[in-house]
Amino acid sequence: MTARILVVDDVEVNVRLLEARLTAEYFDVITAHDGATALEICARAQCDIVLLDVMMPGIDGFEVCRRLKADPKTHHIPVVIITALDQPADRVRGLEAGADDFLTKPVADVALLARVRSLARLKMLGDELRLRAQTARDIGMIETIADKGEGGRVLIVDDRESSQDRIRAALSDTQSVEVESEPHEALFRAAEEDFDVVIVSLSLQGFDPLRLCAQIRSLERTRTLPVVLIADPDEHGRVLRALDVGVNDYILRPLDPNELIARIRTQVRRHRYTSRLRNNLQVSMELAVTDDLTGLHNRRYMEMHLQALFDQAAARGRALSALVVDIDFFKSVNDRHGHDAGDEVLREFSRRLKASVRGIDLAVRLGGEEFVVVMPETEVAVARLVAERIRAKVATKPFSLGAGQGAIDVTVSVGVASHLGAGDDPAALLKRADVALYRAKADGRNRVVAHAA
């Protein structure tokens, strides 16, 4: 997984050190030496995560973080404060400014990279939801920013009564807290009840707490539910493993009540924000931009969304590819078997198409038997492999025509094209893919042809 990381520090040696560490792990790194430049870069949506020093001339790191989190255009960008300040009060101040984490120099490479990878995963999910929601209508983002992160439902999974009591005492004034001592029961409760955060103790007896965290991440109902780990200082290795599993945050014993409160507030705010995005997306878009027959996005949605994907690819210098897919001889299906059978073929094809592409890819029914797949961050060679996978998935298994009507063989032809860089536009991209499609049909159908750049 890659991401663009903004490193902000007024000390050149610190900047170069972090840049070298991150670049070695294939992250794309940009730098800034003051807060004003950092705010400008973030406002242009040119980074995925900010690693921010505190002590800088002019605007300090705390103020930069506050401004980022107060701006509707930037508040979703994860911020990690990295500083020599090591007092609990400094940590709490950073978290209350909106930081997603607070790391003290010198930072171990393993800890830094684990945290960056974890936040990159969260950012990618949020970006997908935001981008799709913004193409439909205003989602009330400013109201979400004002959320204080209080009044959330928190489930504590801990089998030590003294530990339960300390956590509950710290959080009870700001959150609604419930306790579950049995890990198996905790998983059922997390899936069935509407919690905002789950706190898991790494000291559970007779059960691997990391397995519980992994199970929470694996269930559809709880996949985006924030998980915060409570660990002892000597469990550093297991904490890093937990971040890889998908834990959102952690706090070390002895617990600082103020830090715990601040970290849980951050997770409650984030969970409410992503839930709001998801709910608004579902309500506002399903009817307006979904094809009723196939469940895929329709032409209207593609026209709104494709330009945003195109602009994003151009701004970041990333690849973007498109497939135009056409069901071969579809008119004969309607003529021989009726329109109900044709509709069944379209539905089944759409199911196979969705099973062949990623969640971030844009699958569209353009009209009739013609479909489009737009694939962010995908080179033409990879797009061609995906197109071949779609073609094979269609051709290798007959399509049922409905009850009592048997099944028929169906094939598709696919045209592939990729973003050509400066001067290119969405219409031209689709036109090149369409030209490639016609070549596939002229060459005998049931094949993939890529446009030659």
Residue pairs with C-beta under 8 A, 6 or more apart in sequence:
1 117
1 120
1 121
1 124
2 26
2 27
2 28
2 120
3 27
3 28
3 48
3 49
3 116
3 120
3 123
3 124
4 27
4 28
4 29
4 30
4 46
4 47
4 48
4 49
4 316
5 22
5 27
5 28
5 29
5 30
5 47
5 48
5 49
5 50
5 51
5 116
6 30
6 31
6 32
6 38
6 41
6 42
6 46
6 47
6 49
6 50
6 51
7 15
7 18
7 19
7 22
7 29
7 30
7 31
7 32
7 51
8 31
8 32
8 33
8 34
8 35
8 37
8 38
8 50
8 51
8 52
8 53
8 56
8 61
8 64
9 15
9 18
9 33
9 53
9 56
9 82
10 33
10 34
10 53
10 55
10 56
10 57
11 53
12 33
14 53
15 31
15 33
18 29
18 51
18 82
18 112
19 29
19 31
21 109
21 112
21 113
22 29
22 113
22 116
23 29
25 113
27 116
30 41
30 46
30 47
32 38
32 41
33 56
34 56
34 57
34 58
34 59
35 56
35 58
35 59
35 60
35 61
35 63
35 64
36 58
36 59
38 50
38 52
38 64
39 59
39 64
39 67
39 68
39 74
41 47
42 50
42 68
42 74
42 77
43 71
43 73
43 74
44 315
45 73
45 315
46 315
46 316
47 77
48 77
48 78
48 120
48 123
48 124
48 127
49 77
49 78
49 79
49 80
49 116
49 119
49 120
49 123
50 68
50 77
50 78
50 79
50 80
51 80
51 82
51 116
52 61
52 64
52 65
52 79
52 80
52 81
52 82
52 99
53 61
53 81
53 82
53 83
54 60
54 61
54 62
54 81
54 83
54 85
54 90
54 94
55 61
55 83
55 84
55 85
59 67
61 81
61 83
61 94
62 81
62 93
62 94
62 97
63 97
65 79
65 81
65 94
65 97
65 98
65 99
66 97
66 98
68 74
68 75
68 77
68 79
68 98
69 75
69 79
69 97
69 98
69 145
70 98
70 145
72 141
72 142
72 145
75 98
75 141
75 145
76 123
76 126
76 127
76 130
76 273
77 123
78 100
78 119
78 122
78 123
79 98
79 99
79 100
80 99
80 100
80 101
80 102
80 103
80 115
80 116
80 119
81 94
81 97
81 99
81 101
81 102
81 103
82 103
82 104
82 105
82 107
82 112
83 90
83 94
83 102
83 103
83 104
83 105
84 104
84 105
85 104
86 104
88 256
88 258
88 259
89 258
90 102
91 102
91 256
91 259
92 256
92 258
92 259
92 262
94 102
95 102
95 259
95 262
95 263
95 265
95 266
96 262
98 266
99 266
100 119
100 249
100 266
101 115
101 119
101 249
103 111
103 112
103 115
110 240
111 236
111 240
114 240
114 243
114 244
115 243
117 243
117 244
118 243
118 244
118 246
118 247
118 248
121 246
122 248
122 270
124 360
125 224
125 274
126 273
126 274
126 277
128 359
128 360
129 274
129 277
129 278
129 281
130 139
130 277
131 305
131 308
131 309
131 312
132 281
132 285
132 305
133 139
133 277
133 280
133 281
133 284
133 285
134 308
135 285
135 289
135 301
135 304
135 305
135 308
136 280
136 281
136 284
136 285
136 288
136 289
136 304
137 280
137 284
139 276
139 277
139 280
139 281
139 284
140 276
140 280
144 272
144 273
144 276
147 268
147 269
147 272
147 273
148 265
148 269
149 264
149 265
149 266
149 267
149 268
149 269
149 272
150 174
150 175
150 265
150 268
151 174
151 175
151 176
152 175
152 176
152 195
152 196
152 197
152 264
152 268
152 271
152 272
153 175
153 176
153 178
153 193
153 194
153 195
153 196
153 197
154 171
154 175
154 176
154 177
154 178
154 195
154 196
154 197
154 198
154 199
154 264
154 268
155 178
155 179
155 180
155 186
155 189
155 190
155 193
155 195
155 197
155 198
155 199
156 164
156 167
156 168
156 177
156 178
156 179
156 180
156 199
156 201
157 180
157 181
157 183
157 186
157 198
157 199
157 200
157 201
157 204
157 209
157 212
158 164
158 167
158 179
158 181
158 199
158 200
158 201
158 203
158 204
158 230
159 181
159 182
159 201
159 204
159 205
160 201
160 203
163 201
163 203
163 230
164 179
164 181
166 255
167 177
167 199
167 230
167 255
167 260
168 177
168 179
169 257
170 255
170 257
170 260
170 261
171 177
171 260
171 261
171 264
174 261
174 264
174 265
175 196
175 197
175 264
175 268
178 195
180 186
180 189
183 204
183 207
183 209
183 212
184 207
186 198
186 200
186 212
187 212
187 215
187 216
187 219
189 195
190 198
190 216
190 222
190 225
191 219
191 221
191 222
192 221
195 225
196 225
196 226
196 267
196 268
196 271
196 272
197 225
197 226
197 227
197 228
197 264
197 267
197 268
197 271
198 216
198 225
198 226
198 227
198 228
199 227
199 228
199 229
199 230
199 264
200 209
200 212
200 213
200 227
200 228
200 229
200 230
200 247
201 209
201 229
201 230
202 209
202 210
202 229
202 230
202 231
202 232
202 235
202 238
202 239
202 242
203 209
203 230
203 231
203 232
204 212
209 229
210 238
210 241
210 242
210 245
213 227
213 229
213 242
213 245
213 246
213 247
214 245
214 246
216 222
216 225
216 227
216 246
217 223
217 227
217 245
217 246
224 271
224 274
224 275
224 278
225 271
226 248
226 249
226 267
226 268
226 270
226 271
227 246
227 247
227 248
228 247
228 248
228 249
228 250
228 251
228 263
228 264
228 267
229 239
229 242
229 247
229 249
229 250
229 251
230 250
230 251
230 253
230 255
231 238
231 239
231 242
231 250
231 251
231 252
231 253
232 252
232 253
233 252
233 253
239 250
242 250
243 250
248 267
248 270
249 263
249 266
249 267
251 259
251 260
251 263
285 301
288 300
288 301
289 297
289 298
289 300
289 301
289 304
290 296
290 297
290 298
290 301
291 297
291 298
291 365
293 343
293 346
293 347
293 365
294 346
294 347
294 349
294 350
294 365
295 347
295 350
295 354
296 350
296 353
296 354
296 363
296 364
296 365
296 371
297 305
297 362
297 363
297 364
297 365
298 364
298 365
299 364
299 365
299 366
299 367
301 364
302 362
302 364
302 366
302 372
302 374
305 362
305 374
306 362
306 374
306 426
307 426
309 320
309 362
309 374
309 376
310 320
310 419
310 424
310 425
310 426
310 429
312 318
312 376
313 319
313 320
313 376
313 377
313 419
314 419
314 421
314 422
314 424
318 376
318 377
319 377
319 378
319 379
319 380
319 418
319 419
320 374
320 375
320 376
320 377
320 378
320 418
320 419
320 429
321 374
321 375
321 378
321 379
321 380
321 382
321 383
321 416
321 417
321 418
321 419
322 372
322 373
322 374
322 375
322 383
322 416
322 417
322 418
322 429
322 430
322 433
323 372
323 373
323 375
323 383
323 386
323 387
323 390
323 414
323 415
323 416
323 433
324 366
324 370
324 371
324 372
324 414
324 415
324 430
324 433
324 434
324 436
324 437
325 353
325 370
325 371
325 372
325 373
325 387
325 390
325 412
325 413
325 414
325 415
325 437
326 369
326 370
326 371
326 412
326 413
326 414
326 437
326 441
327 333
327 345
327 346
327 349
327 369
327 410
327 411
327 412
328 410
328 411
328 412
328 413
328 441
328 445
328 446
329 445
330 342
330 345
330 368
330 369
333 341
333 342
333 345
333 408
333 410
334 341
334 342
337 401
337 405
337 408
340 402
341 401
341 402
341 405
344 399
344 400
344 401
344 402
345 399
345 401
345 408
345 410
346 365
346 369
348 399
348 400
349 371
349 394
349 399
349 410
349 412
350 363
350 365
350 371
352 390
352 393
352 394
353 363
353 371
353 373
353 390
354 363
355 393
356 386
356 389
356 390
356 393
357 363
357 373
357 375
357 386
357 390
358 375
360 376
361 373
361 374
361 375
361 376
361 378
362 372
362 373
362 374
362 375
363 371
363 372
363 373
364 371
364 372
364 373
364 374
365 371
366 372
372 430
372 433
373 386
373 390
375 382
375 383
375 386
378 386
378 418
379 418
380 416
380 417
380 418
380 450
380 453
383 416
383 418
383 450
384 416
384 448
384 450
387 414
387 416
387 448
387 450
388 414
388 448
390 412
390 414
391 411
391 412
391 413
391 414
391 446
391 447
391 448
394 410
394 411
394 412
395 409
395 410
395 411
395 412
395 446
398 407
398 408
398 409
398 410
399 407
399 408
399 409
399 410
400 406
400 407
401 407
401 408
411 445
411 446
412 446
413 437
413 440
413 441
413 445
413 446
413 447
413 448
413 449
414 437
414 440
414 447
414 448
414 449
415 432
415 433
415 434
415 435
415 436
415 437
415 438
415 439
415 440
415 448
415 449
415 450
415 451
416 433
416 436
416 448
416 449
416 450
416 451
417 429
417 430
417 432
417 433
417 436
417 450
417 451
418 429
418 451
418 453
419 429
420 428
420 429
420 453
432 451
433 451
435 451
436 449
436 450
436 451
437 449
439 449
440 447
440 448
440 449
443 449
